[in-house]
Amino acid sequence: MKIGVLSDLHIDTNGKHLPENETYAILLSKQIKKQKIDLFLIAGDISSDYHESQAFLDELTALSKIKILFVPGNHDYWSRINGEKDTKKIYQFFKEQPESILEKPYIINDEWAVVGNSGWYDYGFADTNQYSTAEFQKMSLRAGTWQDKKFCDWGVSDQAVTQWMLEKIEEDLAKIGDRKVILMTHVVTHPKFVVTLPHKIYDYFNAFLGSSTYERLYENYPNIAYSIMGHVHFRKTVFVNQVQFICACLGGKKHWPTKSAKSELLNAMITFQLPGNTRN
């Protein structure tokens, strides 16, 4: 089975970089067919409105005619068009969609499964000696503001959301037996994917990239073979203790080495082959 991975499409802001009558769903479905991909994973941040993100998933599923799996990113929990701010309600919306793996792991076969959740941040990757929890809760430093402050409301602390999603992942890992796991989150789950400190900006903004508490998953579940993530808008693949970590972000144009959206989509996308006969 050939698996494709991508995150952080941000189709609302990146759409202006496409030719007329072209969409990211059309471009991506063409690549899926050309590369003969059997299963496609999207690690969040399709757009900044949950209705638009789901419409993209519907379109991509119809065009590609393969199984698409998805965990929402922080932007997908936004509702910039309709102004909704009940993030738990939006989580429930995504949970009910066919592409989502929120609280419903996807069994590939007797050997492999895909497990995941969005994940959240608990400020632990930042410089907690320099900044207090109260300062991180403001989500603002000098002229910069972390936009979840405007568009997300879980009704509990970020630390509580982080822990809750970790517990959901562990509940799902318990459901799949001893199968090998492709773990998918949106946020960063390993320190190799945050900005190295000290850094005059990310001493603070690393707070919102992920949580080191997710590292316990790799210690407690040695059957995790792949870990997919996004969020940080740079592309990186590393091996740590037999786990292949993949961050395959399209990101914004300012992060692109070329000016072509089509080229960057192709450059960002990562594929890998599961060993053996892994078709259902």
C-alpha positions, 0 to 999 in steps of 0.5 A: 500500500502506498500512502501519501501525506500532506498538511497545512494546505491553507486553501483559503489564503493559498487559493489566490496562487492558483490558475483560474478554475484550478483548485487544490483538490483538483491538483491533489487528486491528479497527483494521487492518481498519477502516483498511484496512492492508495491512502492519503493522510492530511494532518490538518489546517486545510483552511480557516473555516471548518465548513470550507475544510470539510467541503475540500475533503468532500471534493477530494474524496469524490475526485480521488476515489480513494480513502482520505484520512484527516485530523483537524488543525487549529485553523480548521476549528475556526469559523471565520465565515460564520463567526462560530466560536464553540470549538467543542461543537466544531470538534464534534462536527469533524468527529462525525465526518467520514474522513476524520479519525477523531476517536475512531482509528482506521484499521488498514489490515491485521498488521497496520492501523492509523490513529490520531487526534489534532493534539494541542499545545501546553506552552511547554516548548517555550521558555517557561523561565522567561515567560509565565503561564499568564503571559502565554495565556495572553497569546500576544507578544509585542506586535504579534498575536496567536490567532487562536485567541480570536477564533478558538474557545474550548471552554477550558485551559490549553493544558486541559485540551492537550491532556484530553486529546492525549487521553483520546489518542491513548484510548484509540491505541488501546483499540487496535491491539498490537498492530503497527501504528501510523500516528497522526496529529496536527501539532508537534509531538517531538522537540526536533520540530520546534524552533531551537531556543534561545530565539527572540520570537520563539522563546515565546511562540514555541508555546503554541506549537505542541507539547512535550507530553506527547513524547510519552506515546513513543515510549509507551507504545513501541508499535508506533512506526510513523508519526505524521504532523504539521502546523510548523510550516516547514518540511522535515523528516527524521528518524528517532528510535525507529520512528519515522517522523514526517512533517509535510506542510505546504504552508504559506507562500512566504515559506515556498522556495519556488513561486509555483503552487503546483510545484510546492504541492508536489514538493511538500507531499511525502509518500511511503510504502507499507511493507507486505500485502497491506491492502484490505 
